[in-house]
Amino acid sequence: MEHHAIEERKCAHTCLYRMEECLVEGNLDEAERTAFDFLKSIRELKKLQKAKENREQGVLVERVAKIG
């Protein structure tokens, strides 16, 4: 799962760079399309973060259950 998050971060970073290039070149349509890709990466990162938090919470619940 962590590998997927790393790849998604790289994708988001690439989108930021590409948007900047497009703005400098005056290619606003491509900048806009790239912004949508950037937002997709952010949404995916948020889902991965939430899944990680849920897994960590599940581990804590299991530990408490074993101790109790």
N, C-alpha and C positions, 0 to 999 in steps of 0.2 A: 504493500500500500504506500509506503514511504517513497518508493521509486516513482510511483505515479504522481505524487505531490511534487517531487523534484522536477519531473518533466513538465508538469503543468506550470510551475513557477518559471521555468525557462521559456515556455511558450508565451506567458504573460509579458515577460521582459522583452522578448523579441517583438511582440506586438507594440509595446511602448516605443521601442526604437524605430519600428516601421512607421508608426503614426507620425513621429517627429520628422522622419525623412519625407513623408508625403506632404506634411504641412509646409516644409521648406520648399518643396518642389511645386507647391500649389495644387497638388492632386487631392482635393477635398473628398471626392467620392471614395477613393481608395482609403483615405484616412478614416472615413466613416465606417467602411466595411471592416477595417482592421480594429476599430474601436468595438464593434460588435463581437469580434473574436476575442478581444481582451476581456470583455465582460463575461463571455462564456467561460474563459479560464478562471476568472475570479469566482464565478458561481461554483465551478467544479472544486476549486480550492476550499471554498466554504463548506461544501458537502463533505469533502475529505476530512476537514477539521472537525466537523460535527460527528462524523463516524468515529474518529479517533477518540474524541471526548466520551462518546457512548461506550466504546470498548473499555476505556480507562475506568469509567464509572462502574461498568459491569465487573471488572476485576476487583474494585474496592468492595462492592456488594458481596462478592464471593468470599473475600477475605474476612469480612465481618461475620458472615454466616458460619464460616469454619471456626472462628474464634468463639462466637457466641454459642 
